Amino acid sequence: MLFKISVIIPVYNCERFIEKAIISVLAQSEVYEIVVVNDGSTDGTNTILESLQSKNDRMKVCYHPKEVNLGRSASRNLGIKNSSCSYIAFLDADDYYLPNRFKNDKKIFLDNSYCDGVYNAVGFHFYRDTEDSEAQHFKLNTLTQIVHSDNLFEALISGKFGYIHLNGLTVKKSVFNDIGFFNEELIVAEDSDLIFKMALICQLQPSIINAPLAKRGIHYNNVFNRDDLYQIFNIKMYESVFIWSGNNKIPLRKVDVLLKWIWIFIYKEKKTMLYYIKHWFYLFSKTPKWFFTKLSVKYFPIVRLRQKLFPFLFK
């Protein structure tokens, strides 16, 4: 299989950064096409896209019907569906690739036919002033050690060794036939949703994890500054993965790990027992496959409360 990559870039009102992002992709010899999805931009983004497209036959621009704004997930999904290569990579419009972004990825894919995807470290570029503590926090999006593919989901959901960022991920396009596309109901955390699903059923291998091969742009308008959105949609993301697992061949032990983290987040909300029971019913009614397993009993809120109050009885 030839190693040709389609890079998907969703963009919404990003006239300040989009040209730098696209130029960084064009510099990669392995990239066969760039699929930019203009998600209803109202600034000068489209003028920039038209100018760049007129000079680069590797670039195509897509729009949603009536050129409306549908969000990052819908835009990435449209880009995937309009791509023509066997390999897919992603880049956000305010980020950029570094030289040789795909050099090692190519070697891994060509040497390992079983490999579904590879991941790399992603760094940060500040477009605004930053404090020392912030600079320490924004060092590298990566896994700090090599994790076997069979253990990757547990490592990612715990955050024990770090995280995978979408900008550093390259996957076979066929993966989306197995896991589905981005969840368009998630305003944020849609990337984690997709990566968790990949980690559950795909063979993902580390590429370059000790040095960045892409940079995230840090500025005042970053969506990850919206703690209010993440507070709402993080739990929805975990629930999305759980409901998806009910329609896929996921080992029970991995679903158990997933449920453990779901309930950690739910209990942090400090709601009533009735609320917890209703939430339990919602989750398991969506996944009849898991309802008829020990997990439905193990995570029933009253049982969990007894475990918390009388842990010695459950040893």
C-alpha positions as CSV (number, residue, x, y, z in Angstrom):
1,M,0.0,0.0,0.0
2,L,1.4,3.4,-1.0
3,F,1.9,5.8,1.9
4,K,-0.3,8.8,0.8
5,I,-1.9,11.0,3.5
6,S,-4.9,13.2,3.5
7,V,-4.7,15.8,6.2
8,I,-8.0,17.1,7.5
9,I,-8.2,20.7,8.8
10,P,-11.4,22.1,10.2
11,V,-11.4,25.9,10.3
12,Y,-13.8,28.5,11.8
13,N,-12.8,32.2,11.9
14,C,-9.1,31.5,12.1
15,E,-7.7,34.0,9.6
16,R,-4.8,34.8,11.9
17,F,-3.4,31.2,11.9
18,I,-4.8,29.2,9.0
19,E,-2.1,30.1,6.4
20,K,0.7,28.9,8.7
21,A,-1.1,25.7,9.3
22,I,-1.6,24.9,5.6
23,I,1.9,25.8,4.7
24,S,3.3,23.5,7.4
25,V,1.3,20.6,5.8
26,L,2.3,21.4,2.3
27,A,5.9,21.1,3.4
28,Q,5.4,17.4,4.1
29,S,6.3,15.2,1.1
30,E,4.0,12.4,2.3
31,V,0.9,14.5,2.1
32,Y,-1.1,13.8,-1.1
33,E,-3.9,16.2,-0.3
34,I,-5.1,18.7,2.3
35,V,-8.8,18.7,2.9
36,V,-9.8,22.0,4.6
37,V,-13.4,22.3,5.8
38,N,-14.5,25.9,6.2
39,D,-17.0,25.6,9.0
40,G,-19.0,28.7,8.2
41,S,-16.3,31.3,8.8
42,T,-17.4,34.9,8.8
43,D,-14.0,36.6,8.9
44,G,-11.4,36.6,6.2
45,T,-10.6,32.9,6.4
46,N,-12.3,32.0,3.1
47,T,-10.4,34.6,1.1
48,I,-7.1,33.1,2.4
49,L,-8.3,29.6,1.5
50,E,-9.2,30.6,-2.0
51,S,-5.9,32.2,-2.5
52,L,-3.9,29.2,-1.2
53,Q,-6.1,26.8,-3.2
54,S,-5.4,28.6,-6.4
55,K,-1.7,28.1,-6.0
56,N,-1.7,24.5,-4.7
57,D,-3.4,21.6,-6.4
58,R,-2.9,19.4,-3.3
59,M,-5.5,21.5,-1.5
60,K,-9.3,21.1,-1.6
61,V,-11.8,23.2,0.4
62,C,-15.2,21.8,1.5
63,Y,-18.2,23.4,3.0
64,H,-21.3,22.2,4.9
65,P,-24.7,22.7,3.1
66,K,-25.6,26.4,3.0
67,E,-22.1,27.0,4.5
68,V,-23.4,26.8,8.0
69,N,-21.3,26.3,11.2
70,L,-21.7,22.7,12.5
71,G,-18.6,22.4,14.7
72,R,-15.3,20.5,14.7
73,S,-16.7,17.0,14.8
74,A,-19.0,17.5,11.8
75,S,-16.2,19.3,9.9
76,R,-13.7,16.6,10.5
77,N,-16.2,14.0,9.5
78,L,-16.9,15.8,6.3
79,G,-13.2,16.0,5.6
80,I,-12.7,12.3,6.1
81,K,-15.6,11.5,3.8
82,N,-14.1,13.8,1.1
83,S,-10.6,12.4,1.4
84,S,-9.1,10.1,-1.1
85,C,-6.0,8.6,0.6
86,S,-5.6,5.4,2.6
87,Y,-4.1,7.3,5.6
88,I,-5.6,10.2,7.5
89,A,-4.0,12.8,9.8
90,F,-5.5,15.9,11.5
91,L,-4.4,19.4,12.2
92,D,-6.3,22.2,13.9
93,A,-6.4,25.5,12.1
94,D,-4.4,27.4,14.8
95,D,-1.7,24.7,15.0
96,Y,1.1,23.6,12.7
97,Y,3.3,20.7,11.8
98,L,7.1,20.6,12.2
99,P,9.5,19.2,9.6
100,N,9.4,15.4,9.0
101,R,6.0,15.1,10.7
102,F,5.3,11.8,8.8
103,K,8.8,10.4,8.2
104,N,8.9,7.9,11.0
105,D,5.1,7.2,10.7
106,K,5.8,6.0,7.1
107,K,8.5,3.6,8.2
108,I,6.2,2.1,11.0
109,F,3.3,1.6,8.7
110,L,5.3,0.1,5.8
111,D,7.1,-2.3,8.3
112,N,4.0,-3.4,10.2
113,S,1.0,-4.3,8.1
114,Y,-1.1,-5.0,11.3
115,C,-0.6,-1.4,12.5
116,D,-3.8,0.7,12.4
117,G,-2.3,4.0,13.7
118,V,0.7,5.7,15.2
119,Y,1.0,8.6,17.6
120,N,3.6,11.3,18.1
121,A,4.4,14.0,20.7
122,V,2.9,17.4,20.2
123,G,4.4,20.6,21.6
124,F,3.1,24.1,22.2
125,H,3.7,27.5,20.7
126,F,2.6,30.6,22.7
127,Y,1.0,33.5,20.8
128,R,0.3,35.3,24.1
129,D,2.2,36.1,27.3
130,T,2.5,33.2,29.7
131,E,3.4,32.7,33.3
132,D,6.2,30.3,34.4
133,S,3.7,27.9,35.9
134,E,1.8,27.8,32.6
135,A,4.9,27.2,30.6
136,Q,5.7,24.2,32.9
137,H,2.2,22.8,32.3
138,F,2.3,23.2,28.5
139,K,5.4,21.3,27.7
140,L,4.6,18.2,25.7
141,N,1.4,16.3,24.8
142,T,2.7,12.8,24.8
143,L,3.0,9.4,26.5
144,T,6.0,9.5,28.8
145,Q,6.8,5.8,28.1
146,I,6.1,3.1,25.6
147,V,2.8,1.4,26.2
148,H,1.8,-1.9,24.6
149,S,-1.2,-1.5,22.4
150,D,-3.2,-4.0,24.5
151,N,-2.7,-1.7,27.6
152,L,-3.1,1.6,25.8
153,F,-6.7,2.2,26.8
154,E,-6.1,1.7,30.5
155,A,-3.1,4.0,30.3
156,L,-4.9,6.8,28.5
157,I,-8.1,6.8,30.6
158,S,-6.0,7.0,33.8
159,G,-3.7,9.7,32.4
160,K,-0.9,7.9,34.2
161,F,1.6,8.3,31.4
162,G,0.1,11.3,29.6
163,Y,-2.1,11.7,26.6
164,I,-2.3,11.4,22.8
165,H,-3.1,14.6,20.9
166,L,-5.0,14.4,17.6
167,N,-2.3,16.5,15.8
168,G,0.2,13.7,16.5
169,L,-2.0,10.9,15.3
170,T,-1.9,9.2,11.8
171,V,-4.3,6.3,11.1
172,K,-5.5,4.1,8.3
173,K,-8.7,5.5,6.8
174,S,-10.2,2.0,7.2
175,V,-10.2,2.5,11.0
176,F,-13.3,4.7,10.7
177,N,-15.2,1.8,9.2
178,D,-14.5,0.0,12.5
179,I,-15.1,2.7,15.1
180,G,-17.3,5.2,13.4
181,F,-16.7,8.9,13.0
182,F,-16.4,11.8,15.5
183,N,-19.3,12.1,17.8
184,E,-21.1,15.3,16.6
185,E,-23.0,15.7,19.8
186,L,-19.8,16.5,21.7
187,I,-18.8,20.2,21.6
188,V,-15.5,19.4,23.2
189,A,-13.7,16.2,24.2
190,E,-14.7,14.7,20.8
191,D,-11.0,13.9,20.1
192,S,-10.6,12.0,23.4
193,D,-13.8,10.1,22.5
194,L,-12.3,9.0,19.2
195,I,-8.9,8.2,20.6
196,F,-10.4,6.1,23.4
197,K,-12.4,4.1,20.9
198,M,-9.3,3.5,18.8
199,A,-7.3,2.4,21.8
200,L,-10.0,-0.2,22.6
201,I,-10.1,-2.0,19.3
202,C,-7.1,-0.8,17.1
203,Q,-3.4,-1.5,17.0
204,L,-1.9,1.8,17.8
205,Q,1.9,2.1,17.9
206,P,4.2,4.9,19.3
207,S,6.2,6.8,16.8
208,I,8.2,9.8,18.1
209,I,7.1,10.4,21.7
210,N,10.1,12.3,23.2
211,A,10.1,15.3,20.9
212,P,7.3,17.3,19.2
213,L,6.4,16.8,15.6
214,A,3.6,19.3,15.7
215,K,2.8,22.4,17.8
216,R,-0.4,23.6,19.3
217,G,-1.1,27.3,19.2
218,I,-1.8,28.8,22.6
219,H,-3.8,32.0,22.5
220,Y,-6.7,33.7,24.4
221,N,-9.4,32.1,22.2
222,N,-8.5,28.5,22.7
223,V,-11.5,26.3,23.4
224,F,-9.7,24.4,26.1
225,N,-9.8,27.5,28.2
226,R,-13.6,26.8,28.6
227,D,-13.6,24.9,31.8
228,D,-17.4,25.2,31.8
229,L,-17.7,23.2,28.6
230,Y,-15.3,20.5,29.7
231,Q,-17.1,20.1,33.0
232,I,-20.3,19.2,31.0
233,F,-18.9,17.3,28.1
234,N,-16.2,15.2,29.7
235,I,-18.7,12.9,31.4
236,K,-20.7,12.8,28.1
237,M,-17.6,11.7,26.4
238,Y,-17.0,8.8,28.7
239,E,-20.7,7.8,28.4
240,S,-20.4,8.0,24.6
241,V,-17.5,5.5,24.7
242,F,-19.5,3.2,27.1
243,I,-22.6,3.2,24.9
244,W,-20.5,2.6,21.8
245,S,-18.8,-0.3,23.6
246,G,-22.2,-2.0,23.8
247,N,-22.2,-2.4,20.0
248,N,-18.6,-3.6,19.7
249,K,-16.5,-6.5,20.9
250,I,-14.9,-4.9,23.9
251,P,-13.5,-7.2,26.7
252,L,-15.5,-7.0,29.9
253,R,-12.5,-6.0,31.9
254,K,-11.9,-2.9,29.8
255,V,-15.6,-1.9,30.1
256,D,-15.2,-2.3,33.9
257,V,-12.3,0.2,33.8
258,L,-14.4,2.6,31.8
259,L,-17.3,2.4,34.2
260,K,-15.1,3.0,37.1
261,W,-14.0,6.3,35.7
262,I,-17.5,7.2,34.6
263,W,-18.7,6.8,38.2
264,I,-15.8,8.7,39.6
265,F,-16.9,11.7,37.6
266,I,-20.6,11.2,38.4
267,Y,-20.0,10.9,42.2
268,K,-18.0,14.1,42.1
269,E,-21.2,15.9,41.2
270,K,-22.5,15.1,44.7
271,K,-26.1,14.5,43.7
272,T,-28.9,12.5,45.4
273,M,-29.2,8.7,45.3
274,L,-32.2,9.0,43.1
275,Y,-30.1,11.0,40.6
276,Y,-27.4,8.3,40.6
277,I,-30.0,5.5,40.1
278,K,-31.6,7.4,37.2
279,H,-28.1,7.8,35.7
280,W,-27.3,4.1,36.2
281,F,-30.6,3.2,34.4
282,Y,-29.8,5.5,31.6
283,L,-26.4,4.0,30.9
284,F,-27.5,0.4,31.1
285,S,-30.7,0.9,29.2
286,K,-28.6,2.2,26.4
287,T,-26.4,-1.0,26.5
288,P,-28.5,-4.1,27.0
289,K,-25.4,-6.1,26.3
290,W,-23.8,-4.9,29.5
291,F,-27.0,-4.9,31.5
292,F,-27.0,-8.7,31.7
293,T,-23.5,-8.9,33.1
294,K,-22.1,-8.5,36.6
295,L,-21.2,-4.9,35.8
296,S,-24.9,-3.7,36.1
297,V,-24.9,-5.0,39.7
298,K,-21.4,-3.9,40.6
299,Y,-22.1,-0.3,39.6
300,F,-25.7,-0.1,40.9
301,P,-25.5,3.0,43.2
302,I,-26.8,1.4,46.3
303,V,-24.2,-1.5,45.9
304,R,-21.5,1.1,45.4
305,L,-22.5,3.0,48.5
306,R,-22.3,-0.3,50.6
307,Q,-18.9,-0.9,49.2
308,K,-17.8,2.6,50.3
309,L,-19.3,2.3,53.7
310,F,-18.3,-1.3,54.4
311,P,-15.3,-2.1,52.2
312,F,-14.2,-5.0,54.4
313,L,-17.3,-6.9,53.3
314,F,-16.3,-6.8,49.7
315,K,-12.8,-7.9,49.9
